Amino acid sequence: MLLLSFSSLVNGQDSLSLWHTTSTKGFAMYLHLEITDGQCKTAQLSVPSQSVDHQPADYCHTKGDSLYLQFSKNNVTANISLKRYIDSLTGNWTQKTSKKITFTTADYIPESYRPQTPTPPYNYQNDTLKFLNQEAGIQLSGILSIPDDFSTGYTAILVSGSGPSDWNQEILGHQNFRVIADYLASRGIAVFRYHDRGVGSSEGNHNAATSIDLAKDALSALKHLKTDDRLQADKIGIIGHSEGGIIAPMVASIDSSLAFIISLAGPGEDIDQLMVKQNMLQFDTLSMPSAQYDIAYDFYQKAIDLVVQSNEAKEIFEPLNALCEQFYYDLDSIYRPQTAPSAQMLYMQLIQLKYLPWYDYFFKIKPSKYWAQVDCPVLALQGEKDIQVTAEDNIKAIEDALNQANNKRVTTQIYPDMNHLFQSCKTCTIEEYKMIPTTIEPIVINDIVSWIKALYDGY
């Protein structure tokens, strides 16, 4: 609940105002207020660096000289008591803890600084295309960028990471795929990117889809592009980011005509083991005693094993609940908040994975099964400081699987001090993504272009 107290905004005067403050974590926050006849008509919150854009208040009410607001959809449940001065509102913001806060007047809400976001003029043409996944009975929509100078003849299909994504793969204000598409198309490589099923003008239900369903969407895009007379059917490949990096070899295992694969932070090791490592990374900054670290590792290994090996949720109700209770008992209280507020909440977080089709399928994927069937050229790139798909383990797993396939046309690269989005980073946490102006380091997309052009020249 948000509580503001400043009489000039509620005592019968009409007021339309924009107020700005900076959080203790350095985030710029904007509060847009419209007060008419002493009543709150509009209250919106914007936090550009967190992709919160004009989020309307769920609750907005005036009482006396106070204004009550609630922004629960963005996990902003706070109490603010502010006093109006000449050009500022000063008081307390309570969100878990209480902090002093001062809002000052603002003229506008600036956009997040993203210097790589493309601007016209372009030396390529963008065409909106629709294609059909016949098996699923859904039509999806994408953008094909064709260079004015299309001498390479190569086309890259961009496949997004986990979660519903638009054709820009926008992540915290970064339009990753739009930047990649612009860079490649400007250098003679056509690019096709599309809305995931259930996003934008693409049909379907993303929440009900598994990785193999999404792979068949990408396969449908490949088949459609092969019928386009402007493209060379034997020169179409896939660039997949994160989950898209495992969808690419899934497609290749179905259709061996794929011309190339570029994996950007894609997994190579078994997903259940990847998930154990992801969960353990939350403890890396805590300087845990080795005995406590071992307790946590043992728990996540057993818990994820239960989730993966069971056929139905009811099979693991009791054993998983008991495991969570024992873990919470064994783990020192100072480390428990890193996992969940309570053993029951931790149990609920884990058991829900069995009710979500994507998680249930994804946790069981063994990427090596698909990589070992790939015989086209592969470029696998990782950021050294990636905490979502660890670099060395996954690059090695991809290399080993491709070696089983006797695939000699393989190039791998780990970029120092880069994160999951291939941004140069300092803390390299997910929270830092939005704070970094660069969307993707130019050296990475330049290496992609050079590698594809080397295919044209003869690998």
VMD Tcl script that draws the C-alpha trace (Angstrom):
set ca {
  {0.00 0.00 0.00}
  {1.30 3.43 -0.99}
  {0.46 6.35 1.34}
  {1.16 9.92 0.30}
  {0.25 13.00 2.34}
  {0.32 16.39 0.62}
  {-2.69 18.67 0.79}
  {-2.24 20.57 -2.49}
  {-2.87 17.42 -4.48}
  {-6.09 16.39 -2.78}
  {-7.84 19.45 -1.41}
  {-10.21 20.02 -4.30}
  {-7.62 21.21 -6.83}
  {-7.12 19.64 -10.23}
  {-3.55 18.44 -10.57}
  {-1.65 16.48 -13.21}
  {1.94 15.88 -12.18}
  {4.98 13.70 -12.70}
  {7.37 12.94 -9.87}
  {10.79 11.31 -9.93}
  {13.01 9.56 -7.40}
  {15.94 7.15 -7.37}
  {15.75 3.91 -5.41}
  {18.50 2.74 -3.07}
  {19.56 0.31 -5.83}
  {19.96 3.15 -8.30}
  {16.73 2.63 -10.26}
  {14.99 5.76 -11.55}
  {11.29 5.64 -10.59}
  {8.48 7.87 -11.83}
  {5.06 8.45 -10.29}
  {2.39 10.00 -12.52}
  {-0.55 11.41 -10.56}
  {-3.84 12.91 -11.72}
  {-6.05 14.39 -9.02}
  {-9.47 15.84 -9.95}
  {-11.84 17.41 -7.42}
  {-9.78 15.94 -4.64}
  {-10.12 12.40 -6.01}
  {-7.37 10.21 -7.44}
  {-8.13 9.62 -11.12}
  {-4.80 8.25 -12.32}
  {-1.73 6.85 -10.62}
  {0.96 5.17 -12.68}
  {4.40 3.85 -11.83}
  {7.31 3.66 -14.28}
  {10.72 2.12 -13.64}
  {12.41 2.18 -17.08}
  {15.40 0.04 -16.14}
  {13.06 -2.72 -14.93}
  {10.72 -2.49 -17.95}
  {7.88 -1.18 -15.76}
  {6.10 1.25 -18.10}
  {3.13 3.31 -16.88}
  {1.85 0.51 -14.68}
  {-1.55 1.66 -13.35}
  {-2.23 1.39 -9.65}
  {-4.47 -1.50 -8.63}
  {-5.88 0.75 -5.91}
  {-6.00 4.53 -5.80}
  {-7.90 6.43 -3.08}
  {-7.76 9.81 -1.37}
  {-8.69 10.43 2.24}
  {-8.20 13.81 3.82}
  {-4.74 14.98 2.83}
  {-3.49 11.47 2.09}
  {-3.34 9.37 -1.04}
  {-3.35 5.56 -0.95}
  {-1.92 3.55 -3.85}
  {-1.12 -0.08 -4.52}
  {0.97 -1.52 -7.37}
  {0.83 -5.23 -6.62}
  {1.29 -6.41 -10.23}
  {4.89 -5.27 -10.23}
  {5.58 -6.67 -6.78}
  {5.45 -3.10 -5.45}
  {3.50 -3.31 -2.23}
  {4.69 -0.31 -0.27}
  {3.61 2.32 2.23}
  {4.65 5.86 1.42}
  {3.87 8.84 3.60}
  {4.93 12.05 1.89}
  {4.73 15.72 2.81}
  {4.49 18.33 0.07}
  {7.16 21.02 -0.04}
  {7.59 23.63 -2.76}
  {8.91 21.25 -5.40}
  {9.30 17.92 -3.64}
  {7.43 15.17 -1.81}
  {9.38 13.76 1.11}
  {8.63 10.92 3.49}
  {8.95 7.16 3.94}
  {8.65 4.26 1.50}
  {8.06 0.93 3.19}
  {8.60 -2.18 1.08}
  {9.81 -4.99 3.33}
  {11.89 -2.31 5.08}
  {11.27 1.40 5.57}
  {13.35 3.93 3.65}
  {13.39 7.70 3.46}
  {12.37 8.88 0.02}
  {12.04 12.18 -1.82}
  {10.21 12.71 -5.11}
  {10.97 15.80 -7.18}
  {9.07 17.13 -10.15}
  {9.93 15.75 -13.58}
  {9.12 16.91 -17.10}
  {9.21 13.52 -18.86}
  {10.13 9.86 -18.46}
  {13.30 9.13 -20.44}
  {13.67 5.89 -22.35}
  {16.34 3.45 -21.22}
  {19.59 4.19 -23.00}
  {20.10 1.40 -25.52}
  {22.62 2.73 -28.06}
  {22.49 -0.37 -30.28}
  {18.73 -0.24 -30.93}
  {18.53 0.19 -34.74}
  {17.35 3.43 -36.32}
  {16.71 4.23 -40.00}
  {17.87 4.40 -42.70}
  {18.30 0.65 -43.29}
  {20.11 -1.07 -46.17}
  {17.68 -3.98 -46.06}
  {13.96 -4.56 -46.47}
  {11.68 -5.81 -43.68}
  {8.74 -7.97 -44.75}
  {6.11 -9.36 -42.37}
  {5.43 -13.03 -43.09}
  {3.00 -15.56 -41.70}
  {3.71 -19.28 -41.61}
  {1.74 -22.34 -40.54}
  {2.63 -25.06 -38.07}
  {0.33 -27.64 -39.62}
  {0.72 -30.19 -36.85}
  {-0.33 -27.69 -34.17}
  {-2.84 -25.98 -36.43}
  {-1.53 -22.50 -35.62}
  {-0.28 -19.59 -37.68}
  {2.74 -17.62 -36.54}
  {3.99 -14.21 -37.60}
  {7.53 -12.99 -38.23}
  {9.76 -10.41 -39.90}
  {12.12 -11.29 -42.74}
  {14.98 -8.81 -43.22}
  {16.50 -9.15 -46.70}
  {19.71 -7.21 -47.44}
  {19.84 -4.88 -50.41}
  {23.13 -6.64 -51.21}
  {22.28 -10.30 -50.61}
  {25.46 -11.72 -52.10}
  {26.09 -14.28 -49.36}
  {22.74 -16.00 -49.94}
  {22.62 -17.10 -46.28}
  {19.56 -16.73 -44.05}
  {19.45 -17.07 -40.26}
  {16.30 -17.95 -38.31}
  {16.44 -16.49 -34.78}
  {14.98 -18.76 -32.08}
  {14.38 -17.28 -28.64}
  {15.13 -18.51 -25.15}
  {12.67 -19.75 -22.53}
  {9.43 -17.95 -21.87}
  {7.08 -16.22 -24.34}
  {9.08 -13.81 -26.48}
  {8.28 -11.33 -29.21}
  {10.25 -11.17 -32.44}
  {12.71 -8.74 -30.87}
  {13.35 -11.08 -27.92}
  {13.03 -8.02 -25.71}
  {14.62 -8.57 -22.31}
  {14.55 -5.71 -19.79}
  {14.50 -3.06 -22.51}
  {17.13 -4.81 -24.64}
  {15.85 -5.85 -28.08}
  {18.43 -8.58 -28.60}
  {17.05 -10.09 -31.80}
  {16.35 -6.74 -33.39}
  {19.97 -5.71 -32.82}
  {21.30 -9.03 -34.18}
  {18.97 -8.91 -37.20}
  {20.00 -5.36 -38.04}
  {23.70 -6.14 -37.77}
  {23.51 -9.27 -39.92}
  {21.14 -7.87 -42.55}
  {23.31 -4.77 -42.87}
  {26.18 -7.09 -43.77}
  {24.51 -9.23 -46.38}
  {22.86 -11.98 -44.30}
  {19.06 -12.32 -44.33}
  {17.36 -12.82 -40.97}
  {13.94 -14.16 -39.98}
  {12.61 -13.63 -36.45}
  {9.12 -14.40 -35.25}
  {6.71 -14.00 -32.37}
  {6.60 -17.11 -30.22}
  {3.26 -18.91 -30.23}
  {0.72 -16.96 -28.21}
  {2.69 -13.70 -28.52}
  {1.65 -10.73 -30.64}
  {-0.06 -11.88 -33.84}
  {1.14 -15.49 -33.47}
  {-1.55 -18.00 -32.57}
  {-1.33 -20.75 -29.97}
  {-0.84 -21.13 -26.23}
  {2.74 -20.74 -25.07}
  {1.92 -21.90 -21.55}
  {0.84 -25.30 -22.86}
  {3.89 -25.74 -25.13}
  {7.02 -27.80 -24.48}
  {10.47 -27.40 -26.02}
  {9.67 -29.94 -28.74}
  {6.50 -27.99 -29.61}
  {8.60 -24.84 -29.96}
  {11.13 -26.77 -32.05}
  {8.32 -27.68 -34.44}
  {7.44 -23.98 -34.70}
  {11.04 -23.29 -35.75}
  {10.92 -26.25 -38.15}
  {7.74 -24.82 -39.67}
  {9.52 -21.49 -40.17}
  {12.38 -23.32 -41.91}
  {9.98 -25.15 -44.24}
  {8.16 -21.93 -45.08}
  {11.33 -19.99 -45.86}
  {12.49 -22.76 -48.20}
  {9.51 -21.92 -50.42}
  {10.47 -18.23 -50.64}
  {11.97 -17.56 -54.08}
  {14.08 -14.72 -52.71}
  {16.06 -17.12 -50.48}
  {18.40 -20.03 -51.18}
  {16.76 -23.08 -49.60}
  {20.08 -24.84 -48.91}
  {21.57 -21.84 -47.06}
  {19.11 -21.43 -44.19}
  {20.33 -22.02 -40.63}
  {19.31 -21.26 -37.05}
  {20.74 -18.91 -34.45}
  {19.29 -19.94 -31.08}
  {19.73 -18.16 -27.77}
  {19.57 -20.08 -24.47}
  {16.72 -22.60 -24.89}
  {16.82 -21.67 -28.57}
  {20.32 -23.11 -28.53}
  {18.93 -26.60 -27.83}
  {15.91 -26.12 -30.10}
  {18.33 -25.69 -33.03}
  {19.78 -29.24 -32.81}
  {16.27 -30.56 -32.16}
  {15.28 -29.11 -35.54}
  {18.44 -30.55 -37.15}
  {17.59 -33.99 -35.78}
  {14.29 -33.81 -37.69}
  {15.46 -31.99 -40.82}
  {19.09 -32.61 -41.81}
  {18.94 -29.91 -44.49}
  {19.65 -27.19 -41.92}
  {22.65 -25.28 -43.29}
  {24.21 -24.24 -39.97}
  {23.62 -23.80 -36.24}
  {24.81 -20.95 -34.04}
  {24.23 -21.57 -30.34}
  {24.28 -18.46 -28.16}
  {24.55 -19.59 -24.54}
  {22.76 -22.82 -25.42}
  {22.86 -25.87 -23.13}
  {24.97 -28.93 -23.79}
  {24.83 -30.78 -20.48}
  {21.74 -32.59 -19.16}
  {19.14 -30.02 -18.15}
  {18.54 -31.54 -14.70}
  {22.22 -31.02 -13.87}
  {22.09 -27.52 -15.32}
  {19.18 -26.74 -12.98}
  {21.09 -28.02 -9.95}
  {23.97 -25.68 -10.83}
  {21.64 -22.74 -11.41}
  {20.11 -23.19 -7.97}
  {23.51 -23.51 -6.31}
  {24.76 -20.26 -7.84}
  {22.52 -18.34 -5.42}
  {24.85 -19.41 -2.61}
  {28.13 -18.50 -4.32}
  {28.30 -14.98 -2.88}
  {27.55 -16.08 0.70}
  {30.89 -17.69 1.67}
  {29.03 -20.74 2.97}
  {30.92 -23.32 5.02}
  {31.56 -26.39 2.90}
  {29.29 -28.54 5.09}
  {26.35 -26.18 4.51}
  {27.11 -25.99 0.78}
  {27.10 -29.79 0.60}
  {23.70 -29.88 2.35}
  {22.26 -27.51 -0.24}
  {23.82 -29.36 -3.18}
  {22.56 -32.71 -1.92}
  {19.07 -31.28 -1.49}
  {18.78 -29.80 -4.98}
  {20.22 -32.93 -6.56}
  {17.64 -35.14 -4.80}
  {14.75 -32.72 -5.28}
  {15.32 -32.31 -9.02}
  {15.84 -36.07 -9.38}
  {12.40 -36.58 -7.83}
  {10.82 -34.09 -10.22}
  {12.53 -35.57 -13.28}
  {12.04 -39.26 -12.51}
  {8.37 -39.09 -11.50}
  {5.54 -39.49 -13.98}
  {2.89 -37.65 -11.96}
  {2.98 -35.03 -9.23}
  {1.11 -37.21 -6.74}
  {3.99 -39.71 -6.75}
  {6.29 -37.20 -5.05}
  {3.94 -35.27 -2.73}
  {5.20 -36.95 0.41}
  {8.88 -37.58 -0.39}
  {9.42 -34.07 -1.77}
  {7.67 -32.46 1.19}
  {9.77 -34.49 3.62}
  {12.94 -33.58 1.72}
  {12.12 -29.87 1.90}
  {11.33 -30.06 5.62}
  {14.61 -31.84 6.35}
  {16.61 -29.43 4.21}
  {15.11 -26.40 5.96}
  {15.92 -28.00 9.32}
  {19.53 -28.80 8.35}
  {20.31 -25.50 6.64}
  {21.52 -22.70 8.88}
  {18.84 -20.03 9.33}
  {21.01 -17.30 7.77}
  {20.98 -19.17 4.44}
  {17.30 -20.15 4.35}
  {16.07 -16.86 2.81}
  {18.14 -17.67 -0.29}
  {15.87 -20.64 -1.00}
  {12.33 -19.66 0.06}
  {10.54 -17.99 2.99}
  {9.61 -21.41 4.41}
  {9.97 -25.13 3.78}
  {6.37 -25.21 2.58}
  {7.00 -22.42 0.08}
  {10.08 -24.25 -1.19}
  {7.97 -27.39 -1.63}
  {5.31 -25.44 -3.53}
  {7.95 -23.96 -5.85}
  {9.22 -27.41 -6.73}
  {5.97 -29.37 -6.93}
  {4.43 -26.85 -9.33}
  {7.05 -27.87 -11.89}
  {5.12 -31.12 -12.38}
  {1.99 -29.15 -13.31}
  {3.66 -26.95 -15.92}
  {4.19 -28.80 -19.23}
  {7.24 -26.81 -20.27}
  {9.15 -27.40 -17.02}
  {8.21 -31.07 -16.82}
  {9.51 -31.65 -20.35}
  {12.51 -29.30 -20.19}
  {14.01 -30.82 -17.04}
  {14.17 -34.20 -18.76}
  {16.01 -33.02 -21.89}
  {19.43 -34.47 -22.60}
  {20.90 -32.08 -25.17}
  {23.69 -34.48 -26.13}
  {21.04 -36.72 -27.71}
  {20.31 -33.98 -30.24}
  {23.79 -32.51 -30.64}
  {25.11 -36.00 -31.48}
  {22.83 -36.02 -34.57}
  {24.07 -32.71 -35.99}
  {26.33 -32.85 -39.04}
  {26.04 -29.24 -40.27}
  {28.57 -26.52 -39.32}
  {28.18 -25.36 -35.70}
  {29.30 -22.19 -33.92}
  {28.78 -22.41 -30.14}
  {29.36 -19.22 -28.13}
  {29.22 -18.67 -24.36}
  {29.86 -15.83 -21.94}
  {32.43 -16.73 -19.30}
  {30.38 -15.18 -16.47}
  {27.03 -16.68 -17.55}
  {25.20 -17.81 -14.39}
  {22.28 -19.37 -16.27}
  {24.14 -21.67 -18.64}
  {27.67 -22.09 -17.30}
  {30.25 -21.67 -20.03}
  {32.93 -24.35 -19.74}
  {30.66 -27.27 -18.80}
  {28.20 -26.62 -21.60}
  {30.75 -25.85 -24.31}
  {32.57 -29.08 -23.46}
  {29.32 -31.07 -23.51}
  {28.46 -29.67 -26.95}
  {31.94 -30.42 -28.26}
  {31.83 -33.98 -26.90}
  {28.43 -34.69 -28.47}
  {29.47 -33.27 -31.85}
  {32.61 -35.36 -31.67}
  {30.39 -38.43 -31.30}
  {28.71 -37.35 -34.53}
  {32.17 -37.06 -36.11}
  {31.31 -33.45 -36.91}
  {34.56 -31.64 -37.66}
  {32.98 -28.34 -38.70}
  {32.73 -26.99 -35.17}
  {33.89 -23.67 -33.73}
  {33.50 -22.72 -30.05}
  {34.31 -19.54 -28.19}
  {34.03 -18.38 -24.57}
  {34.07 -14.59 -24.15}
  {35.76 -13.30 -20.97}
  {33.69 -11.29 -18.50}
  {30.42 -11.62 -20.42}
  {27.02 -12.73 -19.13}
  {24.14 -14.78 -20.56}
  {23.20 -11.93 -22.93}
  {26.82 -11.46 -24.05}
  {27.13 -8.13 -22.28}
  {30.42 -7.20 -20.61}
  {29.47 -7.29 -16.94}
  {30.74 -6.53 -13.44}
  {28.47 -8.37 -10.99}
  {27.15 -10.49 -13.88}
  {23.85 -11.11 -12.10}
  {20.49 -11.19 -13.87}
  {19.61 -7.93 -12.08}
  {22.54 -6.23 -13.82}
  {21.27 -6.97 -17.36}
  {19.00 -3.94 -17.39}
  {21.67 -1.63 -15.99}
  {24.07 -2.24 -18.91}
  {23.47 0.03 -21.94}
  {25.02 -2.46 -24.39}
  {22.55 -5.04 -25.69}
  {25.16 -7.46 -27.06}
  {28.88 -6.83 -27.41}
  {29.79 -5.92 -31.02}
  {32.66 -8.42 -31.06}
  {30.15 -11.26 -30.64}
  {27.87 -10.33 -33.54}
  {30.89 -9.47 -35.66}
  {32.23 -12.98 -35.02}
  {28.84 -14.40 -36.05}
  {28.95 -12.48 -39.34}
  {32.55 -13.49 -40.03}
  {31.76 -17.17 -39.35}
  {28.72 -17.20 -41.65}
  {30.67 -15.45 -44.39}
  {33.39 -18.08 -44.01}
  {30.72 -20.66 -44.87}
  {30.08 -18.71 -48.06}
  {33.80 -18.68 -48.87}
  {34.07 -22.38 -48.11}
  {34.32 -23.72 -44.56}
}
mol new
graphics top color blue
foreach p $ca { graphics top sphere $p radius 0.5 }
foreach p [lrange $ca 0 end-1] q [lrange $ca 1 end] { graphics top cylinder $p $q radius 0.2 }
display resetview
